[in-house]
């Protein structure tokens, strides 16, 4: 289980870093935002529910919505 948690954490870091660089902002700042969001949701879910797969799923879902919210100001209206 620990390898799956670490793997999803690394994927979150890479996705947030690349998203930040793609919109022309500081990728490290975006990666930190994604990492903190992932860790907070994972810790809360493990505390409340206690299931690893559910915690990973909810953490990934939460950071997906955080990333979508961060990208909103950068979308152009065509």
PEHUPE-V881262 format. One record per residue. N is the residue number from 1. PHI is phi in degrees with one decimal (* if undefined). NEAR is the number of other ideal C-beta (glycine too) atoms within 10 Angstrom. D_LAST is the distance of its C-alpha to the last C-alpha in Angstrom with 2 decimals. Layout:
((N:PHI:NEAR:D_LAST) (N:PHI:NEAR:D_LAST))
//
This chain:
((1:*:9:44.25) (2:-62.4:7:43.99) (3:-66.5:7:42.45) (4:-68.0:11:39.69) (5:-64.3:16:38.96) (6:-66.0:10:38.88) (7:-64.2:11:36.73) (8:-66.4:17:33.99) (9:-64.3:18:34.23) (10:-65.4:11:33.79) (11:-63.0:14:30.80) (12:-62.2:22:29.18) (13:-59.8:18:29.97) (14:-65.7:13:28.52) (15:-63.3:17:25.24) (16:-67.3:25:24.74) (17:-62.1:19:25.87) (18:-66.7:12:23.53) (19:-65.5:19:20.51) (20:-63.0:23:21.52) (21:-66.0:14:22.02) (22:-66.0:12:18.70) (23:-92.0:13:16.82) (24:84.6:8:19.49) (25:-113.3:13:21.78) (26:-71.7:11:25.38) (27:-67.5:18:25.72) (28:-67.4:13:29.20) (29:-61.9:12:28.17) (30:-65.4:24:25.66) (31:-63.8:20:28.44) (32:-65.9:15:30.87) (33:-60.1:16:28.63) (34:-64.3:26:28.34) (35:-65.5:17:32.07) (36:-65.0:12:33.16) (37:-61.6:19:31.10) (38:-62.0:23:32.52) (39:-65.5:14:36.05) (40:-64.0:13:36.00) (41:-66.4:19:34.87) (42:-62.5:21:37.21) (43:-64.1:12:40.14) (44:-64.7:14:39.66) (45:-67.8:19:39.37) (46:-65.8:17:42.41) (47:-69.3:9:44.33) (48:-81.6:11:43.59) (49:-97.5:11:43.46) (50:90.2:9:45.07) (51:-103.8:12:43.48) (52:-67.1:15:41.90) (53:-65.0:9:39.54) (54:-66.5:13:38.25) (55:-63.7:21:37.80) (56:-65.5:21:35.84) (57:-62.7:13:33.61) (58:-66.7:18:32.92) (59:-65.7:24:32.36) (60:-64.7:16:29.77) (61:-64.8:11:28.03) (62:-64.7:18:28.11) (63:-71.2:26:26.71) (64:-62.6:14:23.89) (65:-70.3:10:22.85) (66:-64.3:19:23.50) (67:-63.3:18:21.26) (68:-62.2:11:18.42) (69:-69.0:9:19.06) (70:-68.9:17:19.19) (71:-82.6:14:15.81) (72:-57.6:7:14.01) (73:-65.6:7:14.00) (74:-95.8:12:12.55) (75:-81.4:9:9.36) (76:-101.6:4:6.20) (77:-92.9:3:3.79) (78:-104.7:3:0.00))
//
